[in-house]
Structure formats: structure tokens, C-alpha cells
Amino acid sequence: MEIMWRYSLFHSLLIVSFALSFLIHAQDQSGLISLDCGLSEDSSYTDSTTGINYISDEPYIQTGITKRISSKYSVYQQKYWTIRSFPQGDQNCYNFTLRKGDKYIIRIIHVLQSKYLYVCFVNTGKGVPFVSVLELRLLPNTTLYTTQFQTESLSLWKRHDVDLISNGFFRFKEDGYDRMWWPDQRDDWRVSFNMETAGTPADVGQPMNISIPIDRFYGYMHFAEVEVLNNSIESREFDVNLSSSNLNGEIPNVIPNLSQLQHLDLSNNRLTGPVPEFLANLQFLTALNLSRNTFNGSVPAKLRQRANQDLLDLIMDEDISPICISDSCNNNNNDDDKIVPIVASVASVVLVLIITLAVLWKLKRRKPPGMAINSTIGGSKLRFFIFILV
């Protein structure tokens, strides 16, 4: 029913989420603000399906008209039985006093820029705005849903639970943050029932491939180990292929969070800036493709060292990007310094030769034609033949 949300008020981005493990049950509702819009003041109840406690929206707004839906729709959950509509005014806002810096899910994921939060319904000329329920969900883990800029808000595109039954759907209590999850089933995956809805490859010899449209999307994937591995011979490998994904700007500093990453392909994008030092800290990284971008500067010494030791397959195109990948990058300044003394030495020799020739010219009348003259310059003996035409 929240069709009047104005995402243009925020820097709206889209997210995709996958879960490979059953989310922890949670009973605590301290981070949940659940308003039944239009419910009479001081009223409250517990939803029979989710167990979430709902209260009236009266303390948070002073405008609007409350209505009750037709009794024939009472088959729906109780929170949809009443509504608040806004026939007057272009904009009507709910006002919350919270804590600056906290991150909330309010149909979008938003970081509070002050202690005040206004959730507004705007009349865009397409009908009277109305709302039946308003839910705010605190995300106490501030590193969850990290974005490039703190002021960015995220709008949900998809949130899938791997191999959840086809008609399945869950939220609170299975998800302590009351996020809504839908099934994601694939022919090349099989369900692992021992962890409720964990997915494994149907062919054990094949990888699990997940493709996400990357342009203006953030993808958040949640993984959990479901088997005991023999650390000496077994490991999980993660390859990230972002080639030709229309990426721009600098390589984000969240890449090091993928500590087990082995292959990273960032080729054929519009990435700029220097190649970051933190890429060298990915100790399991064995292949790095940075070709067909517009980086500048030099590749960090640690990355070059790993490439020279055959520990890293580093792919660059030095002839296209204004970046240097060889050890000579560090010697450019020294080479420039050498130019000065070399030029100075050549100039000195030329000057001495000119002076010598001038002296010889003066002596030309004293020497018979064709006589050789010996001279010493800088410890080296030079022999000149002067032929004088009379």
C-alpha cells in the first residue's frame, strides 16, 4: 500500500540478497517500530502470524483521516483493517525521534543523518495517498548493507533464500530484522535439508554461479559453512567476475572484506585512480585482471613482487592504461637525475673541442700543411690533422 513513497528524495539504489543458511530465530522486538495506521489511540495488539506487537500511529502524526476497510476484506491480517489517508495538503509526514547514525529498514534502508526522521506521503496528483501500516526495523550491525557513501539509501529489488520451497516466504521470527525473504530455486542446485534451506551444486564437480546486474546495484550475499572441511585438502573458493559491468570510479575499499577471494576480474570497465595497496593484502588472491581500464600511477610493489614470484597472475595492458607495472616505475626519477650530468659532460667536451680548434687555427700559419697536432683532453690523447689550403 505504500505506493506513494518518493524515492527521488533519496539517492536510491537497488539491492539483491541471497542467504545460504537458515537465519537465527529472534524474539527481541526492541529494534522494531510497528505502527497500525488508523488504529485508535492507545490501542495495541500482537499479530497472530508473526508475533509482532503493533501500536497506534497517533503519537507520530497529527494530520490525515482514519478509516476502516470493508468487512469483506477482514480475511486479511489485522494490520490491514484500518488506514490513514491524506486528502488535504501536498505532503503529510510522520515524525520520529531516534538516534543519529542508526540504520533502519523503512521499505528502504536508510542511515539517519540526524536524530529526527520524517516519513512523508506526497500527493503527486495520481490519487489521495494512504497507508495501512508503517514499519521501521533497526539494523544494529552498522556494517550490514555497507554502501560507497554513507548518505545513500537502498531500495529493495530482490531478496532470495536459496532453495526455499516454491511457495515459501518468511520474515520475523525466522529473521530477527523482519526482512522478507522469497524462494530462489535452480535446476543446477539441490537443497541441503540438514540446514533447512542451504543450496549445493547438483553436480559436485561444478561451481555455484550467481549473476547479478551490477549497474547501480549493490549485491549482498550471506554465506555459512554447512559441512566440516578437511583444512589440509579442502577449501571454499570464491571468484568474483565484474568484467564489462560498467563500473566507474576507484576500486572500493570493501574488497578486502572478501578475505578468501582467489580470482578477481575487473576488466573492461571505467575504473580510475591508482591501483590500491589493499589488493596485495588478499593473501589467497591468485588471479587479478585489471585490463582495459584507465588507472594511473604505478602498481603497488607488493603486487608486483607477488606477480614476479608467480604467486599472482596479474593482467594489465600497459600500452593502454597510463600505468607502469614493471620495476622501472620506481627508477624513473633516478633516470631523470642521470640526464643532467650526462648532458653536462657532453657539453664540456664540445666546449673543449671548440677551444682546441680555435687554438689550432691560430697555429695554422706556424705549421706546415698536413702536420698532425697532438692534444690531451681529460686525460685522453687526441690527434688532429689540419689540412690548410694555400
C-alpha beads as a LAMMPS data file, in Angstrom:
LAMMPS data file: protein, C-alpha beads

390 atoms
389 bonds

1 atom types
1 bond types

-500.0 500.0 xlo xhi
-500.0 500.0 ylo yhi
-500.0 500.0 zlo zhi

Masses

1 110.0

Atoms # bond

1 1 1 0.000 0.000 0.000
2 1 1 2.994 2.314 0.325
3 1 1 2.884 3.253 -3.343
4 1 1 3.400 6.980 -2.686
5 1 1 6.943 6.709 -1.356
6 1 1 9.153 9.304 -3.054
7 1 1 12.440 7.549 -3.585
8 1 1 13.612 10.577 -5.548
9 1 1 14.074 12.249 -2.186
10 1 1 16.992 9.887 -1.601
11 1 1 19.951 8.604 -3.584
12 1 1 18.068 5.398 -4.346
13 1 1 19.944 2.201 -5.164
14 1 1 18.867 -1.403 -5.511
15 1 1 19.932 -4.482 -3.597
16 1 1 19.923 -8.200 -4.101
17 1 1 20.360 -10.593 -1.183
18 1 1 20.934 -14.329 -1.017
19 1 1 21.039 -16.478 2.096
20 1 1 22.647 -19.878 2.184
21 1 1 21.744 -20.629 5.763
22 1 1 18.692 -20.603 7.951
23 1 1 18.512 -17.297 9.797
24 1 1 18.693 -17.279 13.550
25 1 1 15.420 -17.150 15.438
26 1 1 14.974 -13.974 17.412
27 1 1 12.303 -12.922 19.877
28 1 1 13.580 -9.449 20.792
29 1 1 11.464 -6.639 19.319
30 1 1 13.397 -3.729 20.801
31 1 1 14.524 -2.609 17.340
32 1 1 11.064 -2.935 15.754
33 1 1 8.689 0.034 15.469
34 1 1 5.381 -1.313 14.145
35 1 1 2.530 1.133 13.574
36 1 1 -1.000 0.158 12.602
37 1 1 -2.061 3.314 10.781
38 1 1 -5.606 4.368 11.670
39 1 1 -5.764 2.224 14.812
40 1 1 -7.428 4.066 17.679
41 1 1 -5.131 5.848 20.107
42 1 1 -3.655 3.786 22.965
43 1 1 -4.680 0.551 21.232
44 1 1 -2.252 -2.306 20.548
45 1 1 -2.249 -5.997 19.664
46 1 1 0.040 -8.891 18.677
47 1 1 -0.072 -10.109 15.092
48 1 1 -1.197 -13.729 15.039
49 1 1 1.089 -14.664 12.129
50 1 1 4.403 -13.031 13.005
51 1 1 4.023 -12.369 16.729
52 1 1 4.978 -8.719 16.160
53 1 1 3.430 -6.138 18.515
54 1 1 1.580 -3.286 16.745
55 1 1 0.556 0.038 18.237
56 1 1 -1.435 3.041 17.003
57 1 1 0.256 5.627 14.789
58 1 1 -1.463 8.522 16.606
59 1 1 1.610 9.658 18.618
60 1 1 3.648 10.164 15.451
61 1 1 1.356 12.232 13.219
62 1 1 -1.267 14.956 13.639
63 1 1 -2.780 15.013 10.145
64 1 1 -4.834 12.681 7.985
65 1 1 -8.175 10.884 8.257
66 1 1 -8.574 7.364 9.652
67 1 1 -10.868 4.833 8.024
68 1 1 -11.751 1.160 8.426
69 1 1 -11.858 -1.129 5.375
70 1 1 -14.948 -3.089 4.342
71 1 1 -15.709 -6.149 6.456
72 1 1 -15.444 -8.400 3.386
73 1 1 -11.678 -7.820 3.463
74 1 1 -11.338 -8.855 7.109
75 1 1 -9.765 -12.129 5.929
76 1 1 -6.509 -10.199 5.675
77 1 1 -4.199 -9.633 8.642
78 1 1 -5.470 -7.248 11.293
79 1 1 -2.850 -4.604 10.498
80 1 1 -4.612 -4.001 7.155
81 1 1 -8.072 -3.392 8.652
82 1 1 -7.556 0.362 9.168
83 1 1 -5.904 3.063 7.058
84 1 1 -4.873 6.686 7.334
85 1 1 -5.452 8.813 4.238
86 1 1 -4.257 12.335 3.434
87 1 1 -6.823 14.170 1.275
88 1 1 -5.502 17.575 2.354
89 1 1 -2.049 19.029 1.867
90 1 1 0.614 18.107 -0.657
91 1 1 2.795 16.477 1.980
92 1 1 1.985 14.786 5.292
93 1 1 4.766 13.434 7.498
94 1 1 5.275 11.050 10.386
95 1 1 7.832 12.356 12.891
96 1 1 10.189 10.024 14.789
97 1 1 12.862 10.976 17.306
98 1 1 15.603 8.348 17.059
99 1 1 19.401 8.273 17.178
100 1 1 21.626 9.861 14.562
101 1 1 23.752 7.387 12.633
102 1 1 21.448 4.406 13.154
103 1 1 20.433 2.393 10.117
104 1 1 16.785 1.451 9.581
105 1 1 14.781 -0.555 7.106
106 1 1 11.716 1.566 6.212
107 1 1 10.891 -0.230 2.975
108 1 1 14.213 1.339 2.070
109 1 1 17.431 1.009 4.038
110 1 1 18.352 4.440 5.322
111 1 1 21.054 5.855 7.610
112 1 1 19.742 8.640 9.853
113 1 1 21.526 11.934 9.213
114 1 1 20.040 13.464 12.370
115 1 1 18.047 12.274 15.365
116 1 1 14.825 13.231 13.586
117 1 1 13.271 11.062 10.907
118 1 1 10.364 12.234 8.760
119 1 1 8.444 9.694 6.711
120 1 1 6.299 11.689 4.317
121 1 1 3.434 10.859 1.970
122 1 1 3.219 13.165 -1.025
123 1 1 0.258 13.849 -3.255
124 1 1 1.662 13.534 -6.774
125 1 1 -1.673 14.137 -8.482
126 1 1 -2.433 10.434 -9.001
127 1 1 -4.884 9.987 -6.144
128 1 1 -5.118 10.517 -2.402
129 1 1 -2.144 8.961 -0.563
130 1 1 -2.978 6.464 2.179
131 1 1 -1.155 3.961 4.353
132 1 1 -2.261 0.940 6.354
133 1 1 0.931 0.014 8.211
134 1 1 4.303 1.648 8.797
135 1 1 7.245 -0.480 9.967
136 1 1 10.737 0.639 10.988
137 1 1 13.370 -2.034 11.565
138 1 1 16.643 -1.130 13.283
139 1 1 19.799 -2.760 11.911
140 1 1 22.128 -2.747 14.924
141 1 1 25.013 -4.073 12.850
142 1 1 26.152 -0.889 11.114
143 1 1 28.418 -2.838 8.719
144 1 1 25.413 -4.646 7.267
145 1 1 24.444 -3.228 3.852
146 1 1 27.546 -1.089 3.513
147 1 1 27.428 1.435 0.657
148 1 1 30.037 3.587 -1.023
149 1 1 28.618 6.737 0.562
150 1 1 27.018 6.898 3.996
151 1 1 24.179 9.120 2.772
152 1 1 22.980 6.586 0.193
153 1 1 19.658 4.838 0.741
154 1 1 18.869 1.409 -0.673
155 1 1 15.645 0.307 -2.326
156 1 1 14.971 -3.425 -2.405
157 1 1 14.904 -5.195 -5.770
158 1 1 15.077 -8.850 -4.692
159 1 1 15.797 -10.789 -1.535
160 1 1 16.059 -14.533 -2.040
161 1 1 16.582 -17.501 0.236
162 1 1 18.327 -20.310 -1.620
163 1 1 16.123 -23.352 -2.213
164 1 1 13.272 -22.185 -0.038
165 1 1 10.172 -24.152 -1.044
166 1 1 8.452 -22.668 -4.091
167 1 1 5.524 -21.196 -2.150
168 1 1 7.661 -20.346 0.849
169 1 1 8.076 -16.948 2.426
170 1 1 9.377 -15.883 5.808
171 1 1 10.174 -12.839 7.899
172 1 1 10.143 -12.348 11.695
173 1 1 10.679 -14.516 13.784
174 1 1 12.951 -16.507 11.484
175 1 1 14.653 -13.229 10.568
176 1 1 15.344 -11.107 13.615
177 1 1 15.392 -7.918 11.495
178 1 1 11.980 -8.780 9.998
179 1 1 13.322 -8.783 6.455
180 1 1 11.082 -10.527 3.935
181 1 1 12.596 -13.474 2.034
182 1 1 11.327 -15.183 -1.117
183 1 1 12.377 -18.537 -2.621
184 1 1 15.190 -18.910 -5.138
185 1 1 15.253 -22.330 -6.796
186 1 1 17.535 -23.514 -9.598
187 1 1 17.790 -26.656 -11.640
188 1 1 21.558 -26.836 -11.195
189 1 1 21.351 -26.624 -7.391
190 1 1 19.994 -29.091 -4.893
191 1 1 18.679 -28.393 -1.424
192 1 1 20.557 -29.497 1.666
193 1 1 17.867 -30.323 4.200
194 1 1 20.197 -30.619 7.178
195 1 1 20.473 -26.804 7.238
196 1 1 16.839 -26.092 6.363
197 1 1 17.462 -24.315 3.014
198 1 1 21.139 -24.424 2.129
199 1 1 21.980 -24.976 -1.539
200 1 1 24.749 -27.122 -3.027
201 1 1 25.639 -27.844 -6.684
202 1 1 23.636 -30.622 -8.301
203 1 1 26.929 -31.671 -9.899
204 1 1 29.533 -31.712 -7.140
205 1 1 32.249 -31.005 -9.679
206 1 1 30.699 -27.719 -10.797
207 1 1 30.759 -24.272 -9.157
208 1 1 27.711 -22.359 -7.913
209 1 1 27.243 -19.377 -10.215
210 1 1 25.279 -16.293 -9.154
211 1 1 24.779 -13.470 -11.659
212 1 1 23.673 -10.001 -10.603
213 1 1 23.027 -6.959 -12.849
214 1 1 25.657 -4.650 -11.464
215 1 1 24.817 -1.214 -12.875
216 1 1 23.562 0.882 -9.931
217 1 1 23.008 -2.287 -7.911
218 1 1 24.530 -3.442 -4.664
219 1 1 24.632 -7.197 -4.146
220 1 1 24.742 -8.609 -0.617
221 1 1 25.317 -12.335 -0.210
222 1 1 25.246 -14.233 3.076
223 1 1 27.227 -17.467 3.317
224 1 1 27.588 -20.063 6.040
225 1 1 29.618 -23.282 6.065
226 1 1 27.340 -26.315 6.226
227 1 1 29.951 -29.063 6.086
228 1 1 33.060 -29.925 8.066
229 1 1 36.057 -29.414 5.779
230 1 1 39.425 -31.060 5.877
231 1 1 41.545 -27.944 6.082
232 1 1 44.587 -29.691 4.662
233 1 1 42.965 -30.608 1.328
234 1 1 39.597 -28.809 1.163
235 1 1 38.599 -25.166 0.999
236 1 1 35.874 -22.886 -0.309
237 1 1 36.813 -20.775 -3.300
238 1 1 35.152 -17.508 -4.280
239 1 1 35.657 -15.963 -7.686
240 1 1 34.254 -12.516 -8.434
241 1 1 33.790 -11.632 -12.105
242 1 1 32.853 -7.987 -12.602
243 1 1 34.189 -7.724 -16.136
244 1 1 32.247 -5.449 -18.513
245 1 1 29.948 -4.340 -15.700
246 1 1 30.030 -0.601 -16.450
247 1 1 31.884 0.117 -13.203
248 1 1 33.390 3.563 -12.749
249 1 1 35.367 5.422 -10.119
250 1 1 38.023 3.894 -7.895
251 1 1 38.159 0.300 -6.674
252 1 1 36.066 0.322 -3.449
253 1 1 37.797 -0.306 -0.137
254 1 1 35.318 -3.039 0.811
255 1 1 37.099 -5.546 -1.450
256 1 1 39.465 -6.635 1.380
257 1 1 36.416 -7.912 3.270
258 1 1 36.446 -10.817 0.788
259 1 1 39.394 -12.303 2.626
260 1 1 39.138 -15.713 0.917
261 1 1 38.908 -14.272 -2.592
262 1 1 41.053 -16.102 -5.153
263 1 1 40.077 -14.685 -8.570
264 1 1 39.056 -11.073 -9.213
265 1 1 38.191 -9.863 -12.719
266 1 1 37.587 -6.105 -13.025
267 1 1 38.499 -5.843 -16.696
268 1 1 36.763 -3.749 -19.356
269 1 1 35.260 -1.100 -17.078
270 1 1 35.878 2.609 -16.479
271 1 1 37.786 2.304 -13.230
272 1 1 40.148 5.172 -12.454
273 1 1 42.629 6.277 -9.836
274 1 1 45.588 4.296 -8.510
275 1 1 45.647 0.550 -8.093
276 1 1 45.027 0.284 -4.323
277 1 1 47.567 -1.185 -1.913
278 1 1 44.941 -3.303 -0.156
279 1 1 44.702 -5.695 -3.097
280 1 1 48.106 -7.023 -2.067
281 1 1 46.658 -7.965 1.333
282 1 1 44.318 -10.556 -0.196
283 1 1 46.628 -13.440 0.633
284 1 1 44.607 -16.057 -1.275
285 1 1 44.281 -13.976 -4.443
286 1 1 45.930 -15.829 -7.357
287 1 1 44.420 -14.067 -10.387
288 1 1 43.779 -10.328 -10.826
289 1 1 42.613 -8.856 -14.136
290 1 1 42.676 -5.046 -14.272
291 1 1 42.975 -4.681 -18.035
292 1 1 41.005 -2.220 -20.184
293 1 1 40.529 0.424 -17.500
294 1 1 42.048 3.887 -17.013
295 1 1 44.120 3.532 -13.864
296 1 1 47.064 5.832 -13.238
297 1 1 50.224 5.725 -11.175
298 1 1 52.116 2.514 -10.555
299 1 1 51.105 -0.923 -9.382
300 1 1 51.931 -1.383 -5.667
301 1 1 55.309 -3.014 -5.081
302 1 1 53.783 -5.925 -3.152
303 1 1 51.534 -6.802 -6.090
304 1 1 54.492 -6.652 -8.498
305 1 1 56.509 -8.788 -6.134
306 1 1 53.800 -11.446 -5.971
307 1 1 53.483 -11.395 -9.755
308 1 1 57.269 -11.727 -10.198
309 1 1 57.272 -14.699 -7.828
310 1 1 54.481 -16.371 -9.855
311 1 1 52.154 -16.141 -6.855
312 1 1 49.718 -13.880 -8.711
313 1 1 48.550 -13.823 -12.312
314 1 1 48.384 -10.049 -12.811
315 1 1 46.814 -8.910 -16.083
316 1 1 47.245 -5.306 -17.160
317 1 1 47.547 -3.561 -20.526
318 1 1 50.425 -1.176 -20.041
319 1 1 50.109 0.192 -23.563
320 1 1 46.527 1.377 -22.945
321 1 1 46.423 2.466 -19.301
322 1 1 48.750 5.264 -18.164
323 1 1 50.173 2.966 -15.519
324 1 1 53.505 1.284 -15.057
325 1 1 53.717 -2.347 -13.953
326 1 1 57.475 -3.031 -14.126
327 1 1 60.208 -2.312 -11.604
328 1 1 61.374 0.541 -13.830
329 1 1 58.468 2.606 -12.441
330 1 1 60.470 3.204 -9.288
331 1 1 63.576 4.179 -11.237
332 1 1 62.031 6.899 -13.388
333 1 1 63.176 9.651 -11.055
334 1 1 66.724 8.282 -10.938
335 1 1 66.884 8.158 -14.747
336 1 1 65.741 11.763 -14.915
337 1 1 68.526 12.717 -12.498
338 1 1 71.105 10.998 -14.690
339 1 1 70.198 13.142 -17.687
340 1 1 71.686 16.283 -16.119
341 1 1 75.296 15.043 -15.577
342 1 1 75.324 13.260 -18.969
343 1 1 74.289 16.415 -20.814
344 1 1 76.747 18.460 -18.774
345 1 1 79.608 16.091 -19.677
346 1 1 78.838 16.210 -23.388
347 1 1 78.611 19.990 -23.295
348 1 1 82.024 20.175 -21.595
349 1 1 83.653 18.019 -24.264
350 1 1 82.157 20.101 -27.053
351 1 1 83.376 23.297 -25.399
352 1 1 86.915 21.938 -25.065
353 1 1 86.894 20.875 -28.711
354 1 1 85.819 24.343 -29.812
355 1 1 88.595 25.952 -27.774
356 1 1 91.146 23.481 -29.126
357 1 1 90.113 24.136 -32.722
358 1 1 90.381 27.870 -32.112
359 1 1 93.945 27.462 -30.813
360 1 1 94.876 25.260 -33.745
361 1 1 93.526 27.834 -36.175
362 1 1 95.881 30.411 -34.729
363 1 1 98.754 27.994 -35.143
364 1 1 97.948 27.127 -38.737
365 1 1 100.481 29.612 -40.147
366 1 1 103.284 28.235 -37.986
367 1 1 102.790 24.595 -39.023
368 1 1 103.390 23.152 -42.433
369 1 1 100.244 21.927 -44.201
370 1 1 99.131 18.486 -43.184
371 1 1 101.050 18.406 -39.900
372 1 1 99.435 16.440 -37.065
373 1 1 98.912 18.109 -33.709
374 1 1 98.592 16.146 -30.506
375 1 1 96.410 17.380 -27.655
376 1 1 95.243 15.964 -24.356
377 1 1 91.654 16.395 -23.127
378 1 1 90.531 14.927 -19.850
379 1 1 93.498 12.547 -19.741
380 1 1 92.835 11.186 -23.255
381 1 1 95.228 11.934 -26.062
382 1 1 93.528 13.296 -29.178
383 1 1 95.188 13.566 -32.583
384 1 1 94.011 16.196 -35.083
385 1 1 95.041 16.596 -38.692
386 1 1 94.803 20.082 -40.009
387 1 1 94.913 20.490 -43.786
388 1 1 95.351 24.053 -44.873
389 1 1 94.700 25.086 -48.396
390 1 1 97.007 27.870 -49.565

Bonds

1 1 1 2
2 1 2 3
3 1 3 4
4 1 4 5
5 1 5 6
6 1 6 7
7 1 7 8
8 1 8 9
9 1 9 10
10 1 10 11
11 1 11 12
12 1 12 13
13 1 13 14
14 1 14 15
15 1 15 16
16 1 16 17
17 1 17 18
18 1 18 19
19 1 19 20
20 1 20 21
21 1 21 22
22 1 22 23
23 1 23 24
24 1 24 25
25 1 25 26
26 1 26 27
27 1 27 28
28 1 28 29
29 1 29 30
30 1 30 31
31 1 31 32
32 1 32 33
33 1 33 34
34 1 34 35
35 1 35 36
36 1 36 37
37 1 37 38
38 1 38 39
39 1 39 40
40 1 40 41
41 1 41 42
42 1 42 43
43 1 43 44
44 1 44 45
45 1 45 46
46 1 46 47
47 1 47 48
48 1 48 49
49 1 49 50
50 1 50 51
51 1 51 52
52 1 52 53
53 1 53 54
54 1 54 55
55 1 55 56
56 1 56 57
57 1 57 58
58 1 58 59
59 1 59 60
60 1 60 61
61 1 61 62
62 1 62 63
63 1 63 64
64 1 64 65
65 1 65 66
66 1 66 67
67 1 67 68
68 1 68 69
69 1 69 70
70 1 70 71
71 1 71 72
72 1 72 73
73 1 73 74
74 1 74 75
75 1 75 76
76 1 76 77
77 1 77 78
78 1 78 79
79 1 79 80
80 1 80 81
81 1 81 82
82 1 82 83
83 1 83 84
84 1 84 85
85 1 85 86
86 1 86 87
87 1 87 88
88 1 88 89
89 1 89 90
90 1 90 91
91 1 91 92
92 1 92 93
93 1 93 94
94 1 94 95
95 1 95 96
96 1 96 97
97 1 97 98
98 1 98 99
99 1 99 100
100 1 100 101
101 1 101 102
102 1 102 103
103 1 103 104
104 1 104 105
105 1 105 106
106 1 106 107
107 1 107 108
108 1 108 109
109 1 109 110
110 1 110 111
111 1 111 112
112 1 112 113
113 1 113 114
114 1 114 115
115 1 115 116
116 1 116 117
117 1 117 118
118 1 118 119
119 1 119 120
120 1 120 121
121 1 121 122
122 1 122 123
123 1 123 124
124 1 124 125
125 1 125 126
126 1 126 127
127 1 127 128
128 1 128 129
129 1 129 130
130 1 130 131
131 1 131 132
132 1 132 133
133 1 133 134
134 1 134 135
135 1 135 136
136 1 136 137
137 1 137 138
138 1 138 139
139 1 139 140
140 1 140 141
141 1 141 142
142 1 142 143
143 1 143 144
144 1 144 145
145 1 145 146
146 1 146 147
147 1 147 148
148 1 148 149
149 1 149 150
150 1 150 151
151 1 151 152
152 1 152 153
153 1 153 154
154 1 154 155
155 1 155 156
156 1 156 157
157 1 157 158
158 1 158 159
159 1 159 160
160 1 160 161
161 1 161 162
162 1 162 163
163 1 163 164
164 1 164 165
165 1 165 166
166 1 166 167
167 1 167 168
168 1 168 169
169 1 169 170
170 1 170 171
171 1 171 172
172 1 172 173
173 1 173 174
174 1 174 175
175 1 175 176
176 1 176 177
177 1 177 178
178 1 178 179
179 1 179 180
180 1 180 181
181 1 181 182
182 1 182 183
183 1 183 184
184 1 184 185
185 1 185 186
186 1 186 187
187 1 187 188
188 1 188 189
189 1 189 190
190 1 190 191
191 1 191 192
192 1 192 193
193 1 193 194
194 1 194 195
195 1 195 196
196 1 196 197
197 1 197 198
198 1 198 199
199 1 199 200
200 1 200 201
201 1 201 202
202 1 202 203
203 1 203 204
204 1 204 205
205 1 205 206
206 1 206 207
207 1 207 208
208 1 208 209
209 1 209 210
210 1 210 211
211 1 211 212
212 1 212 213
213 1 213 214
214 1 214 215
215 1 215 216
216 1 216 217
217 1 217 218
218 1 218 219
219 1 219 220
220 1 220 221
221 1 221 222
222 1 222 223
223 1 223 224
224 1 224 225
225 1 225 226
226 1 226 227
227 1 227 228
228 1 228 229
229 1 229 230
230 1 230 231
231 1 231 232
232 1 232 233
233 1 233 234
234 1 234 235
235 1 235 236
236 1 236 237
237 1 237 238
238 1 238 239
239 1 239 240
240 1 240 241
241 1 241 242
242 1 242 243
243 1 243 244
244 1 244 245
245 1 245 246
246 1 246 247
247 1 247 248
248 1 248 249
249 1 249 250
250 1 250 251
251 1 251 252
252 1 252 253
253 1 253 254
254 1 254 255
255 1 255 256
256 1 256 257
257 1 257 258
258 1 258 259
259 1 259 260
260 1 260 261
261 1 261 262
262 1 262 263
263 1 263 264
264 1 264 265
265 1 265 266
266 1 266 267
267 1 267 268
268 1 268 269
269 1 269 270
270 1 270 271
271 1 271 272
272 1 272 273
273 1 273 274
274 1 274 275
275 1 275 276
276 1 276 277
277 1 277 278
278 1 278 279
279 1 279 280
280 1 280 281
281 1 281 282
282 1 282 283
283 1 283 284
284 1 284 285
285 1 285 286
286 1 286 287
287 1 287 288
288 1 288 289
289 1 289 290
290 1 290 291
291 1 291 292
292 1 292 293
293 1 293 294
294 1 294 295
295 1 295 296
296 1 296 297
297 1 297 298
298 1 298 299
299 1 299 300
300 1 300 301
301 1 301 302
302 1 302 303
303 1 303 304
304 1 304 305
305 1 305 306
306 1 306 307
307 1 307 308
308 1 308 309
309 1 309 310
310 1 310 311
311 1 311 312
312 1 312 313
313 1 313 314
314 1 314 315
315 1 315 316
316 1 316 317
317 1 317 318
318 1 318 319
319 1 319 320
320 1 320 321
321 1 321 322
322 1 322 323
323 1 323 324
324 1 324 325
325 1 325 326
326 1 326 327
327 1 327 328
328 1 328 329
329 1 329 330
330 1 330 331
331 1 331 332
332 1 332 333
333 1 333 334
334 1 334 335
335 1 335 336
336 1 336 337
337 1 337 338
338 1 338 339
339 1 339 340
340 1 340 341
341 1 341 342
342 1 342 343
343 1 343 344
344 1 344 345
345 1 345 346
346 1 346 347
347 1 347 348
348 1 348 349
349 1 349 350
350 1 350 351
351 1 351 352
352 1 352 353
353 1 353 354
354 1 354 355
355 1 355 356
356 1 356 357
357 1 357 358
358 1 358 359
359 1 359 360
360 1 360 361
361 1 361 362
362 1 362 363
363 1 363 364
364 1 364 365
365 1 365 366
366 1 366 367
367 1 367 368
368 1 368 369
369 1 369 370
370 1 370 371
371 1 371 372
372 1 372 373
373 1 373 374
374 1 374 375
375 1 375 376
376 1 376 377
377 1 377 378
378 1 378 379
379 1 379 380
380 1 380 381
381 1 381 382
382 1 382 383
383 1 383 384
384 1 384 385
385 1 385 386
386 1 386 387
387 1 387 388
388 1 388 389
389 1 389 390
